[in-house]
Amino acid sequence: MSTLVLALAAGAVIGLALGALGGGGSVLAVPALIYLLGFTPAAATTASLIIVTATSAAALYTHAASGNVRWKTGALFAAAGIPPALAAATLATRVPEPVLTAAFAAVAGLAAWRMFTSPAPGRQPRPVRPARAAGAGAGLGSITGFLGVGGGFLAVPALVSVLGLRMRTAVGTSLLVITVNSLAALAARTGTHTPLHWAVIAPFTGAAVLGAWDGKRLAAKISGPALQRAFATVLLAVAALMLTDALR
């Protein structure tokens, strides 16, 4: 199968997941770039930030049009995550590749676990508690910067359990957080001289953006819990593959 076809297929799957679930899809971007498209871990995390930023922004537009974004809450989360995202992105360029791969495997496993055990949607929105929101946002920014993932698999449960947002609103709001954090982390990696293979990144991103537009419609047709469980199973397999590779 040609590189172009692989990039288009992987991008479509990741975009669908991100648009439907508000997170999790970006966790597959890095392993897809490494194992399907031959990127190094460092190059894959940087390329993933480009893909995630564009895809999240596209998905954010569709959710905002439906009124599913809490802008003030998302802005607080995002603002708290920007400094950690910048610092972690700089640190990631100095970490040995096996360590980066093992760390990513751990996060993929955590993402799968959170999808299997995600909390029930909040019944009533709660007042935003700045300290708790800022703490969750800072942790999310660190993961985004270090591993090149959006972190929506952590943002959505946090927005539901900590702030009591309904699931649809949490998904939409998480996309705002992902977009801002990914953009900040990408800015921190500018000038690191990591090679960017645009012949792969561009079609991958385009397919992901188109997939994100369809992801919201997919979520309306398929049971959310069923979609999450299926995706979590894939993530567990990816985590096992990457951990095995890191320990060789």
N, C-alpha and C positions, 0 to 999 in steps of 0.2 A: 504494500500500500504506500502511495506517495506521501511525502512529508506534508504537502498542501492538504490532502484529504484528511490525514490524521489531525492536523491543526484545526481544520473546520469542524470535524466531528467532536473533538475534545472541547472546543470552544462552545459549541451548541449545547452540549450536556451541562457544562459548568454554568452557562447563562441561564438555562432552564431552572437549575437548582437554586441559583441565586435569586432569580425573579420570583420563584414559588415559595421559597423558605426564608428569604432574607438573610441567608448565610449558609455556610457549609459548602457551597459550590466552589468557592475560591480555594478551599483546602485541597481540592483535586487539581488545581492549576499547576502547582509546583511539581507534584509527582508526574503529571502528564507531560510537562516540559522536560523533565529529567529522563523518564523511562521510555516515552514514546518519541520524543523529538530530539534527544541527545544533548540537552543543555547541562551545564555543570550546576551544582546546587546554588552557587553564588549568582550565576546568570539567571537561573530559573526564578529565584526569589525576586530579583529586580524586574524581570519580565512580567512576573505575576502581578506586581504592583501596578504596572501599566494596564494590564488586562482587567484587574479588579476595579481600578479607579473608573475606567470607561464604562464597564458593565454595571457597576453600582449606580453611577450617575444616571444611566439609561433606565434602570429599574426604579430608581428614586422618582424619576419624572412620572412614571406610570402610577406609582402609589400615591404621589402627591396629588395627581389629578383626581384621584378617588377620595381625597381627604384623609388618607391613612398615615399622615406624618405629623408628629408632635414636634414642631420646630424648636421651641424653647428647650424642651427636654433633650432633644438630639444635639442641639448646639452646646449645651452644658457638658454632655458626654464627650463630644468631639473636642471641645476646647481643653478638657482635662487630659485627653489622650495625645495631643499634639507634641508636647515636650518629650514624653517617653517614647513616642514613635520616632522622633528625630534622633534621640540618643541611641535607641536600639538598632535603628537602621545603620548608623555609623559603626556600632559594635559588630554587627553581623558580617561586615566585610573583612573582619580580622579573625573570625572564628574558623577553625579547621573544618573542612567539608564533612568528614564523618560525624563531627559533633553537631553540625547544622542539620544533617540528615536525621540523626537520632532525635534531636529536639523536635523536628517536624513530625516524626513518627509519633512521638508522645502527644503532640497537640492534635494530630489526626485521630488518635485513639480517644482523647478527651472529647473531641467534637462528636465522635460516634456515641460515646457514653451519654453526653448531654442530649443528643437526639433521641436515644432510647428512653431517657428518664426526664424529658422536658416537663416543666411544671404546667399545670392546668392554667388556662387563660385567667387573668385577673377579672374579678367581678366588677369592681369599681375602681376607676383611676384614683390614685393617691396623690397627695401633694408631693412635689419634687423635693427631696431632701438633698441639698447641695453636697454635703459631705459624702454621702453614700453614692450619689451619682458620679461625683468627681473621682472617687476611689475606683469604681467600676470602669470609668472611662480611661483612667490612667493605666490600669492593667490591660485593657483592650488595646490601647495605643502601643504598649510595649510589645505585645504579640504581633501586631500588624507590622511594626517596624523591623522586628528581628527576623520574622519568618516569611514576610511578604504575603500574608493572608489577611483578608478583611476582618475576620474576627466576629462575623455576624452570628456564628454558632454560640458564642458567649454573650453577645450583645442582646439577642432576642430573649434568652432566659432571664438575663439581668433586668431588662426593661419590664418583663412580666412579673417576676418575683419581687424585685426591689421597689419598683414604682407602680406596680399594679396595672400596667397597660393591657388592654385587650390584645389578643394575639395578632390580629390584622394590623393594629396600630403599631405594635412592637416591631413587626416585620418591616413596615414602611419607615419607621423612625430609625431602625438599625441601619438602613441603607444610607441615610444621611451621615451617620457616624462612620460607617465604612468608607464612604467617599472621601471625607475630610481626612481621616487617619491615613488612608492609602496615599493620598496626594502629598501629605506631609512627609511620610516615609520615603516616597519617591523623590521628593525634593532633596532629602538628605543624602540620597545615593547619587545625585547628579555630580559628575566629576570624579567618580570612583574608577572610571575606565573599565567598567564591566562591559564586555562585548554584548551588544544588543542585535539579535538577528531579526531585522524587521520583516524579512521575507516570510518568517514564521509568525512573529508576533502580530503583524497587521491582520492576516486572515483569521488567526485565533481570536483576536479581539473583536473583529467584525462579527464573527459567528456567535460569540458570547453575548454581544450587545443585542443581536437579533433574537437570540434565545431568551434573554432576560425579558424582552417584550412579551414573549409567549408564555413565560413562566408564571406570570400573574394570572393569565387565563387558565393555565393548567391547574393552578391551585384551587380554582373554583370548581373544577370538574373531578378532581381526585381527592380522596380523603387525606387531610393533612397528616394525621398520625401514620397512615399507611405509607405515604410518600417519605416521611421522615425515617421510618424503620428500614425501608428499602435502601435509602441513601446511607444510613448509618452502617448497614451491613457492608456496603462497598467501602466505606471509610475504614472499617476495621481491617479489611483485607489489604488496603493500601498501607495502613499503619504497620501491619505485620511485615509486608514486603520491604518497606523502607528501613525498619528496625533491623531486619535480617541483613540488608545491604550494609548498614552502618557498622554492624558488628563483625563483618568479614575481616 
